[in-house]
Amino acid sequence: MPDQKLRDDIAALRAELEHGATRDPELRARLRQLLDDLERRLGGTDESQHHRLLGDLQDAVRQFEAKHPRATGILNEIMVTLSNMGI
């Protein structure tokens, strides 16, 4: 169940990006890369990668929270789901 929720949240954030969540091309590229990394790392068991991933997500939330509340909410949901999965 948490895996499916996480996949749904990732899809929702990708949709937000496609529908103009930000016009900043650097930020869009960073978020796309972050989502790609998230999907790639989910299958792994390397704890150091998990901690780095959470740090990257937290940085993205800080950058987004004022201008993009919907995307920030989805990023927060992803972090909660990862936490519930023990990551």
N, CA, C and O of each residue as an XYZ file, in Angstrom:
348
protein
N       0.806     -1.210      0.000
C       0.000      0.000      0.000
C       0.848      1.273      0.000
O       0.579      2.159     -0.811
N       1.868      1.414      0.874
C       2.668      2.645      0.829
C       3.361      2.824     -0.527
O       3.509      3.950     -1.000
N       3.783      1.724     -1.152
C       4.431      1.832     -2.463
C       3.484      2.450     -3.481
O       3.893      3.309     -4.262
N       2.235      2.029     -3.482
C       1.276      2.571     -4.436
C       0.986      4.035     -4.145
O       0.873      4.840     -5.070
N       0.867      4.385     -2.889
C       0.652      5.791     -2.506
C       1.814      6.637     -2.994
O       1.614      7.724     -3.536
N       3.023      6.139     -2.802
C       4.202      6.873     -3.239
C       4.196      7.043     -4.758
O       4.486      8.129     -5.262
N       3.875      6.000     -5.473
C       3.805      6.090     -6.938
C       2.722      7.099     -7.368
O       2.917      7.871     -8.307
N       1.586      7.077     -6.665
C       0.515      8.040     -6.964
C       0.971      9.474     -6.703
O       0.680     10.376     -7.489
N       1.690      9.681     -5.590
C       2.188     11.018     -5.256
C       3.212     11.495     -6.292
O       3.204     12.661     -6.685
N       4.076     10.605     -6.723
C       5.069     10.956     -7.742
C       4.356     11.345     -9.040
O       4.720     12.330     -9.683
N       3.346     10.570     -9.418
C       2.578     10.881    -10.631
C       1.867     12.229    -10.487
O       1.811     13.004    -11.442
N       1.328     12.512     -9.305
C       0.642     13.787     -9.074
C       1.613     14.957     -9.186
O       1.274     15.992     -9.758
N       2.812     14.798     -8.644
C       3.793     15.879     -8.732
C       4.260     16.067    -10.174
O       4.451     17.198    -10.621
N       4.443     14.981    -10.894
C       4.805     15.106    -12.316
C       3.701     15.860    -13.078
O       3.992     16.691    -13.938
N       2.450     15.566    -12.756
C       1.335     16.254    -13.406
C       1.352     17.746    -13.071
O       1.112     18.583    -13.941
N       1.635     18.077    -11.813
C       1.732     19.479    -11.408
C       2.829     20.190    -12.203
O       2.645     21.325    -12.644
N       3.958     19.526    -12.382
C       5.050     20.123    -13.143
C       4.644     20.359    -14.595
O       4.974     21.391    -15.179
N       3.938     19.410    -15.164
C       3.512     19.531    -16.554
C       2.456     20.618    -16.733
O       2.333     21.195    -17.813
N       1.706     20.893    -15.693
C       0.654     21.905    -15.776
C       1.105     23.255    -15.231
O       0.279     24.085    -14.852
N       2.404     23.469    -15.192
C       2.921     24.791    -14.861
C       3.099     25.090    -13.399
O       2.919     26.237    -12.990
N       3.448     24.100    -12.582
C       3.671     24.353    -11.155
C       4.761     25.402    -10.951
O       4.763     26.115     -9.948
N       5.672     25.492    -11.890
C       6.701     26.533    -11.845
C       7.149     26.856    -13.261
O       7.203     25.985    -14.129
N       7.460     28.090    -13.469
C       7.971     28.511    -14.775
C       9.497     28.591    -14.763
O      10.116     28.828    -15.800
N      10.086     28.399    -13.623
C      11.536     28.435    -13.476
C      12.127     27.155    -14.065
O      11.960     26.083    -13.484
N      12.816     27.245    -15.210
C      13.313     26.032    -15.866
C      14.316     25.248    -15.025
O      14.348     24.019    -15.086
N      15.134     25.946    -14.244
C      16.101     25.237    -13.400
C      15.396     24.437    -12.312
O      15.766     23.297    -12.034
N      14.393     25.030    -11.708
C      13.656     24.348    -10.651
C      12.870     23.164    -11.215
O      12.813     22.100    -10.600
N      12.268     23.358    -12.387
C      11.543     22.255    -13.041
C      12.484     21.085    -13.311
O      12.149     19.930    -13.048
N      13.663     21.400    -13.840
C      14.650     20.354    -14.141
C      15.101     19.658    -12.859
O      15.260     18.438    -12.829
N      15.306     20.441    -11.803
C      15.735     19.842    -10.524
C      14.667     18.903     -9.967
O      14.976     17.813     -9.485
N      13.415     19.335    -10.037
C      12.336     18.483     -9.538
C      12.175     17.220    -10.375
O      11.958     16.137     -9.833
N      12.280     17.354    -11.682
C      12.207     16.159    -12.536
C      13.324     15.182    -12.188
O      13.097     13.975    -12.097
N      14.536     15.712    -11.994
C      15.671     14.858    -11.631
C      15.434     14.202    -10.274
O      15.738     13.025    -10.082
N      14.893     14.967     -9.342
C      14.605     14.441     -8.012
C      13.589     13.301     -8.089
O      13.755     12.277     -7.425
N      12.553     13.469     -8.882
C      11.553     12.408     -9.043
C      12.150     11.188     -9.721
O      11.844     10.058     -9.341
N      13.002     11.401    -10.723
C      13.685     10.276    -11.375
C      14.550      9.525    -10.372
O      14.544      8.295    -10.335
N      15.303     10.281     -9.547
C      16.147      9.668     -8.523
C      15.312      8.894     -7.517
O      15.681      7.793     -7.109
N      14.197      9.465     -7.123
C      13.309      8.819     -6.163
C      12.831      7.471     -6.701
O      12.890      6.461     -5.999
N      12.366      7.461     -7.927
C      11.888      6.207     -8.520
C      13.015      5.177     -8.629
O      12.802      3.990     -8.381
N      14.196      5.629     -8.995
C      15.331      4.724     -9.150
C      15.775      4.146     -7.800
O      16.105      2.964     -7.705
N      15.780      4.982     -6.768
C      16.282      4.551     -5.460
C      15.288      3.731     -4.651
O      15.680      3.062     -3.695
N      14.038      3.766     -5.005
C      13.032      3.069     -4.208
C      13.299      1.580     -4.095
O      13.006      0.973     -3.065
N      13.842      0.996     -5.124
C      14.126     -0.433     -5.093
C      15.379     -0.783     -4.324
O      15.597     -1.953     -4.011
N      16.210      0.195     -4.011
C      17.484     -0.066     -3.346
C      17.353     -0.203     -1.844
O      16.317      0.111     -1.258
N      18.418     -0.677     -1.238
C      18.429     -0.867      0.210
C      19.535     -0.063      0.884
O      19.735     -0.201      2.091
N      20.249      0.760      0.151
C      21.357      1.542      0.692
C      20.808      2.669      1.555
O      20.216      3.620      1.044
N      21.006      2.559      2.866
C      20.486      3.542      3.812
C      21.035      4.945      3.553
O      20.307      5.925      3.709
N      22.305      5.056      3.160
C      22.868      6.381      2.918
C      22.155      7.065      1.746
O      21.986      8.285      1.752
N      21.738      6.291      0.750
C      20.990      6.853     -0.371
C      19.622      7.340      0.091
O      19.140      8.375     -0.368
N      18.996      6.593      1.001
C      17.684      6.987      1.515
C      17.778      8.306      2.260
O      16.924      9.176      2.088
N      18.808      8.468      3.091
C      18.970      9.702      3.853
C      19.253     10.878      2.916
O      18.744     11.978      3.130
N      20.048     10.652      1.897
C      20.341     11.706      0.921
C      19.064     12.104      0.185
O      18.818     13.285     -0.060
N      18.267     11.114     -0.159
C      17.009     11.362     -0.854
C      16.087     12.234     -0.006
O      15.496     13.188     -0.510
N      15.966     11.913      1.268
C      15.123     12.719      2.153
C      15.642     14.144      2.253
O      14.856     15.092      2.266
N      16.952     14.303      2.324
C      17.536     15.647      2.363
C      17.222     16.427      1.092
O      16.905     17.615      1.144
N      17.313     15.747     -0.051
C      16.990     16.391     -1.328
C      15.516     16.816     -1.368
O      15.184     17.899     -1.853
N      14.648     15.956     -0.855
C      13.221     16.286     -0.826
C      12.954     17.483      0.082
O      12.168     18.366     -0.262
N      13.603     17.508      1.228
C      13.422     18.629      2.151
C      13.900     19.940      1.527
O      13.269     20.981      1.709
N      15.012     19.891      0.791
C      15.494     21.089      0.103
C      14.478     21.568     -0.926
O      14.227     22.767     -1.042
N      13.894     20.635     -1.673
C      12.905     20.987     -2.688
C      11.678     21.622     -2.041
O      11.119     22.579     -2.575
N      11.263     21.098     -0.905
C      10.099     21.666     -0.199
C      10.389     23.108      0.206
O       9.540     23.982      0.033
N      11.565     23.359      0.734
C      11.913     24.721      1.150
C      11.889     25.689     -0.036
O      11.456     26.833      0.105
N      12.347     25.238     -1.190
C      12.359     26.113     -2.365
C      10.959     26.380     -2.895
O      10.694     27.453     -3.438
N      10.072     25.422     -2.743
C       8.750     25.493     -3.340
C       7.672     26.110     -2.471
O       6.708     26.668     -2.996
N       7.809     26.026     -1.152
C       6.671     26.248     -0.279
C       5.956     27.584     -0.443
O       4.733     27.624     -0.305
N       6.641     28.653     -0.724
C       5.965     29.948     -0.834
C       5.225     30.122     -2.154
O       4.107     30.636     -2.177
N       5.831     29.702     -3.231
C       5.252     29.955     -4.547
C       4.384     28.825     -5.085
O       3.541     29.049     -5.954
N       4.580     27.639     -4.586
C       3.903     26.475     -5.171
C       3.330     25.563     -4.078
O       3.838     24.464     -3.857
N       2.284     26.015     -3.404
C       1.760     25.252     -2.270
C       1.267     23.853     -2.646
O       1.425     22.925     -1.854
N       0.683     23.677     -3.812
C       0.187     22.344     -4.210
C       1.351     21.369     -4.380
O       1.298     20.247     -3.877
N       2.388     21.788     -5.077
C       3.555     20.922     -5.267
C       4.234     20.648     -3.923
O       4.712     19.540     -3.680
N       4.274     21.651     -3.062
C       4.861     21.466     -1.737
C       4.076     20.433     -0.941
O       4.665     19.593     -0.261
N       2.756     20.488     -1.023
C       1.926     19.500     -0.326
C       2.204     18.091     -0.812
O       2.251     17.158     -0.010
N       2.388     17.924     -2.100
C       2.671     16.600     -2.649
C       4.049     16.129     -2.195
O       4.215     14.966     -1.830
N       5.032     17.019     -2.215
C       6.362     16.642     -1.729
C       6.301     16.212     -0.259
O       6.947     15.242      0.137
N       5.525     16.937      0.539
C       5.371     16.552      1.948
C       4.714     15.186      2.078
O       5.108     14.393      2.934
N       3.720     14.897      1.245
C       3.086     13.575      1.269
C       4.086     12.487      0.910
O       4.067     11.410      1.507
N       4.952     12.750     -0.048
C       5.979     11.777     -0.427
C       6.900     11.514      0.757
O       7.241     10.364      1.033
N       7.305     12.570      1.458
C       8.188     12.376      2.610
C       7.500     11.580      3.716
O       8.134     10.735      4.349
N       6.228     11.832      3.956
C       5.485     11.079      4.979
C       5.389      9.609      4.577
O       5.582      8.719      5.406
N       5.092      9.362      3.314
C       4.987      7.975      2.844
C       6.317      7.266      2.985
O       6.360      6.119      3.429
N       7.409      7.928      2.614
C       8.739      7.317      2.771
C       9.017      7.026      4.247
O       9.566      5.978      4.585
N       8.641      7.944      5.109
C       8.844      7.745      6.538
C       8.032      6.541      7.032
O       8.531      5.740      7.822
N       6.814      6.416      6.577
C       5.964      5.282      6.963
C       6.523      3.955      6.449
O       6.250      2.893      7.008
N       7.313      4.036      5.371
C       7.933      2.825      4.814
C       9.241      2.497      5.541
O       9.875      1.477      5.267
N       9.637      3.374      6.472
C      10.860      3.137      7.213
C      12.095      3.704      6.522
O      13.222      3.336      6.854
N      11.884      4.584      5.576
C      13.013      5.164      4.838
C      13.311      6.531      5.414
O      14.226      7.211      4.949
